[in-house]
Amino acid sequence: MSIEWKGVMPAVTTKFTEDDQLDLEMFEKNIQAQLNAGVHGIVLGGTLGEASTLLDEEKRVLTKATVSMVQGKVPVLMNIAEQTTKRAIYAAHKAEEDGAQGLMMLPPMRYKAGDKETVAYFKTVANNTSLPIMIYNNPIDYKIEVTLDMFEDLLLCENIEAVKESTRDISNVTRIKNRFGDRLKILTGVDTLALESLIMGADGWVAGLVCAFPEETVAIYELQKAGRIKEAIEIYRWFLPLLELDINPKLVQNIKLAEVYTGIGTENVRAPRLSLSGEERKHVIQIIEQGLKNRPILPAYKNL
């Protein structure tokens, strides 16, 4: 099984009904919008997917449903964010059984593992699955950094192939390229540093606001790839106030509200999250409405 680690891969939101069940109808509407825009993969069960609130069976339903929806057009990845190595291996096995083509993996949750423990965790899971793996390196939010020395050890596992680079240090893209070349593919994971990271050599973008604005996100990637940097920058500058909704503790609620405004989602979140209210809600709506008012006309980006 192989994945081309490139392009835009949405970390999709999980859709819920008013009575807190999976809303597969609205979920499919969003997935089709992503595919129509030209995304290059789908990532399930990340932070945006409210993974920590999902039952194991719900994750399996989402995986199977998404595999059916995409019909092989793009790879489907399941995120693994578990507290124990045993649970992570179990989750990897179930994802593989359900048709996922790859895994995104966070370090152990809750317990702040040391470097040796973190490496052992990733390697043990990698050695117990045939699926290709992208390590999610986000020390800002998850308090564990996967250093380049740690990646040196991790890359002994052939199926550890990529990193979701979310350190917020733009120079880390160059450090990874200098040290590992193409052995470790880089997908930027911070929306507000995405174009900068792509220009510096990142292979792709695991995106958040793509959930509401798929065409604009893919256009930025395709334009910069084609060397049409000025056009990419113009769209990116328009996009930035919206992208900043992703680097916020309420990113799930923010992005789901944006999905409502673009007609491909609902606001329903799973408790303990609550939908936005009051001044906070007004502020986010103002950003979304301003973005929609000035939404750019996109060039024909799909066949550049």
C-alpha positions as CSV (number, residue, x, y, z in Angstrom):
1,M,0.0,0.0,0.0
2,S,1.5,3.4,-0.9
3,I,0.5,7.0,-0.6
4,E,1.7,10.0,-2.5
5,W,2.4,12.5,0.3
6,K,1.5,15.7,-1.5
7,G,-1.2,18.2,-2.1
8,V,-4.1,19.2,0.1
9,M,-5.4,16.7,2.6
10,P,-8.4,18.1,4.6
11,A,-8.6,17.2,8.3
12,V,-12.3,16.9,7.9
13,T,-14.9,17.7,10.6
14,T,-17.3,15.0,11.8
15,K,-20.9,15.8,11.2
16,F,-23.5,15.2,13.9
17,T,-27.3,15.4,13.8
18,E,-29.3,17.5,16.3
19,D,-29.7,14.3,18.4
20,D,-25.9,13.7,18.5
21,Q,-25.7,10.8,15.9
22,L,-23.3,10.7,13.0
23,D,-24.7,12.7,10.1
24,L,-23.4,10.8,7.2
25,E,-25.6,12.6,4.7
26,M,-24.1,16.0,5.5
27,F,-20.7,14.4,5.9
28,E,-20.9,13.0,2.3
29,K,-22.0,16.4,1.0
30,N,-18.8,17.9,2.4
31,I,-16.6,15.0,1.2
32,Q,-18.0,15.5,-2.4
33,A,-17.2,19.2,-2.2
34,Q,-13.6,18.3,-1.2
35,L,-13.3,15.8,-4.1
36,N,-14.8,18.3,-6.6
37,A,-12.3,20.9,-5.5
38,G,-9.4,18.5,-6.2
39,V,-8.1,17.5,-2.8
40,H,-5.4,14.8,-2.6
41,G,-6.5,12.9,0.4
42,I,-8.9,12.8,3.4
43,V,-7.8,12.7,7.0
44,L,-10.4,11.4,9.5
45,G,-10.4,11.6,13.3
46,G,-8.1,14.5,13.9
47,T,-8.7,17.4,16.3
48,L,-11.2,18.9,13.9
49,G,-12.9,15.5,13.6
50,E,-13.6,15.6,17.4
51,A,-11.8,12.3,17.7
52,S,-11.6,12.3,21.5
53,T,-15.4,12.3,21.6
54,L,-16.0,9.5,19.1
55,L,-16.7,5.9,20.0
56,D,-14.6,3.2,18.5
57,E,-17.6,2.0,16.5
58,E,-18.2,5.5,15.2
59,K,-14.7,5.8,13.9
60,R,-15.1,2.5,12.1
61,V,-18.4,3.7,10.6
62,L,-16.7,6.9,9.4
63,T,-13.8,5.1,7.9
64,K,-15.9,2.6,6.0
65,A,-18.3,5.3,4.8
66,T,-15.5,7.6,3.6
67,V,-13.7,4.8,1.7
68,S,-17.0,4.1,0.0
69,M,-17.6,7.8,-0.8
70,V,-14.2,8.5,-2.3
71,Q,-14.2,5.3,-4.4
72,G,-10.4,5.2,-4.7
73,K,-10.0,8.7,-6.0
74,V,-7.9,9.8,-3.0
75,P,-6.4,7.9,0.0
76,V,-8.3,7.9,3.3
77,L,-6.2,8.3,6.5
78,M,-7.3,7.7,10.0
79,N,-5.7,9.6,12.9
80,I,-4.5,7.7,15.9
81,A,-4.5,9.6,19.2
82,E,-4.5,7.0,22.0
83,Q,-3.2,6.8,25.6
84,T,-1.5,3.4,25.3
85,T,0.5,1.5,22.8
86,K,-1.9,-1.4,23.0
87,R,-4.8,0.8,22.1
88,A,-2.9,2.5,19.3
89,I,-2.1,-0.9,17.7
90,Y,-5.8,-1.9,18.1
91,A,-6.8,1.3,16.4
92,A,-4.3,0.8,13.5
93,H,-5.6,-2.8,13.0
94,K,-9.2,-1.6,12.8
95,A,-8.4,1.3,10.5
96,E,-6.7,-1.2,8.1
97,E,-9.6,-3.7,8.3
98,D,-12.0,-0.9,7.5
99,G,-10.1,0.2,4.3
100,A,-8.0,3.1,5.4
101,Q,-4.9,3.5,3.2
102,G,-2.8,5.3,5.8
103,L,-2.4,6.6,9.4
104,M,-1.7,9.9,11.0
105,M,-0.3,9.4,14.5
106,L,0.0,11.6,17.5
107,P,2.4,10.8,20.4
108,P,0.8,9.2,23.5
109,M,-2.0,11.2,24.9
110,R,-2.2,12.5,28.5
111,Y,1.1,10.9,29.5
112,K,4.0,13.2,28.6
113,A,6.3,10.5,27.2
114,G,10.1,11.1,27.0
115,D,12.0,10.9,23.8
116,K,12.8,7.2,24.1
117,E,9.3,6.3,25.1
118,T,7.8,8.4,22.2
119,V,10.1,6.7,19.6
120,A,9.3,3.3,21.0
121,Y,5.6,4.0,20.9
122,F,5.7,5.0,17.2
123,K,8.0,2.2,16.2
124,T,5.9,-0.5,17.9
125,V,2.8,0.6,16.2
126,A,4.6,0.9,12.8
127,N,5.9,-2.6,13.2
128,N,2.4,-3.9,13.8
129,T,0.7,-2.5,10.7
130,S,1.4,-2.4,7.0
131,L,-0.1,1.0,6.6
132,P,2.1,4.0,5.8
133,I,2.3,6.5,8.6
134,M,2.5,10.3,9.0
135,I,3.8,11.4,12.4
136,Y,1.9,14.5,13.7
137,N,4.5,16.7,15.2
138,N,2.7,19.4,17.2
139,P,4.6,20.3,20.4
140,I,2.6,23.5,20.9
141,D,-0.7,21.7,21.5
142,Y,0.4,18.2,22.5
143,K,3.6,19.1,24.5
144,I,5.8,16.4,22.9
145,E,8.2,17.4,20.2
146,V,9.5,14.8,17.7
147,T,13.0,16.0,17.1
148,L,15.1,15.4,14.0
149,D,17.3,13.0,16.0
150,M,14.1,11.1,17.0
151,F,13.1,11.0,13.3
152,E,16.5,9.5,12.5
153,D,15.6,6.5,14.6
154,L,11.9,6.4,13.5
155,L,12.8,6.3,9.8
156,L,14.4,2.9,10.3
157,C,10.7,1.8,10.0
158,E,10.0,1.9,6.3
159,N,6.4,2.6,6.7
160,I,7.0,5.8,8.6
161,E,7.0,8.1,5.6
162,A,5.8,11.6,6.4
163,V,5.5,14.3,9.1
164,K,2.6,16.7,9.7
165,E,4.9,19.6,10.5
166,S,3.1,21.8,13.1
167,T,6.0,23.1,15.2
168,R,5.2,26.6,13.9
169,D,8.9,27.0,13.2
170,I,9.0,27.7,9.4
171,S,12.8,26.9,9.3
172,N,12.0,23.3,10.4
173,V,10.9,22.6,6.8
174,T,14.4,23.4,5.6
175,R,16.1,21.4,8.5
176,I,14.1,18.3,7.6
177,K,14.9,18.7,3.9
178,N,18.6,19.2,4.6
179,R,18.7,16.1,6.8
180,F,16.4,13.6,5.2
181,G,15.9,14.8,1.6
182,D,12.8,13.1,0.2
183,R,12.9,10.2,2.7
184,L,10.6,12.1,5.0
185,K,7.7,13.9,3.2
186,I,6.5,17.1,4.8
187,L,2.9,18.2,5.1
188,T,2.4,21.5,6.8
189,G,-0.2,21.4,9.5
190,V,-0.6,25.1,10.4
191,D,-3.0,26.9,8.1
192,T,-1.4,30.3,8.8
193,L,2.0,29.1,7.7
194,A,0.8,27.0,4.9
195,L,1.9,28.9,1.8
196,E,5.2,29.9,3.4
197,S,5.9,26.2,4.2
198,L,5.0,25.1,0.7
199,I,7.3,27.6,-0.9
200,M,10.1,26.4,1.4
201,G,9.6,22.9,0.1
202,A,6.8,21.2,2.0
203,D,5.1,18.5,-0.1
204,G,1.6,19.2,1.0
205,W,-0.9,20.7,3.4
206,V,-3.1,19.0,6.0
207,A,-5.6,21.8,6.1
208,G,-8.4,23.0,8.4
209,L,-10.4,25.8,6.7
210,V,-10.4,23.7,3.6
211,C,-13.5,22.1,5.3
212,A,-15.4,25.2,4.4
213,F,-13.3,26.6,1.5
214,P,-12.0,23.6,-0.5
215,E,-11.5,25.4,-3.8
216,E,-9.5,28.3,-2.5
217,T,-7.3,26.0,-0.5
218,V,-6.5,23.7,-3.4
219,A,-6.0,26.7,-5.7
220,I,-3.3,28.1,-3.4
221,Y,-1.5,24.7,-3.5
222,E,-1.8,24.3,-7.3
223,L,-0.8,27.8,-8.1
224,Q,2.4,27.8,-6.0
225,K,3.3,24.4,-7.3
226,A,3.0,25.8,-10.9
227,G,5.2,28.7,-9.9
228,R,2.4,31.2,-10.0
229,I,3.4,32.5,-6.6
230,K,1.9,36.0,-7.0
231,E,-1.5,34.7,-7.7
232,A,-1.2,32.2,-4.8
233,I,-0.2,35.0,-2.4
234,E,-3.2,37.2,-3.4
235,I,-5.6,34.4,-2.5
236,Y,-3.7,33.6,0.6
237,R,-3.8,37.2,1.8
238,W,-7.6,37.2,1.4
239,F,-7.7,33.8,3.2
240,L,-5.6,34.7,6.2
241,P,-8.3,36.1,8.5
242,L,-10.3,32.9,7.9
243,L,-7.2,30.7,8.4
244,E,-6.6,32.3,11.8
245,L,-9.9,30.7,12.9
246,D,-7.9,27.4,12.9
247,I,-5.3,28.5,15.4
248,N,-7.7,28.9,18.2
249,P,-9.0,26.7,21.0
250,K,-12.5,26.9,19.4
251,L,-11.2,25.8,16.0
252,V,-13.9,23.1,15.7
253,Q,-16.8,25.5,16.4
254,N,-15.2,28.2,14.2
255,I,-14.8,26.0,11.2
256,K,-18.1,24.3,11.5
257,L,-19.8,27.7,11.6
258,A,-17.8,28.6,8.4
259,E,-19.1,25.3,6.8
260,V,-22.7,26.5,7.5
261,Y,-22.0,29.7,5.6
262,T,-20.6,27.9,2.6
263,G,-23.4,25.3,2.6
264,I,-21.4,22.2,3.3
265,G,-21.8,21.6,7.0
266,T,-23.8,22.1,10.3
267,E,-22.8,23.7,13.6
268,N,-23.6,20.6,15.6
269,V,-20.7,19.7,17.9
270,R,-20.4,17.0,20.5
271,A,-20.4,17.9,24.2
272,P,-18.5,19.1,26.1
273,R,-18.1,21.4,23.2
274,L,-20.9,23.9,22.7
275,S,-21.7,26.0,19.6
276,L,-20.4,29.5,19.7
277,S,-22.5,32.2,21.3
278,G,-22.5,35.9,22.3
279,E,-19.7,38.2,21.2
280,E,-17.5,35.3,20.3
281,R,-20.0,34.1,17.8
282,K,-20.5,37.6,16.4
283,H,-16.8,38.1,15.9
284,V,-16.4,34.8,14.0
285,I,-19.5,35.6,11.8
286,Q,-18.0,39.0,11.0
287,I,-14.8,37.3,9.8
288,I,-16.7,34.7,7.7
289,E,-19.1,37.3,6.2
290,Q,-16.2,39.6,5.3
291,G,-14.4,36.7,3.7
292,L,-17.5,35.8,1.6
293,K,-18.1,39.4,0.6
294,N,-14.6,39.6,-0.8
295,R,-14.3,36.0,-2.0
296,P,-11.8,35.9,-4.9
297,I,-12.5,34.7,-8.4
298,L,-10.3,31.7,-8.8
299,P,-8.2,30.9,-12.0
300,A,-8.6,27.6,-13.6
301,Y,-6.3,25.8,-11.2
302,K,-7.0,22.2,-11.8
303,N,-4.9,21.6,-14.9
304,L,-1.9,23.8,-14.3
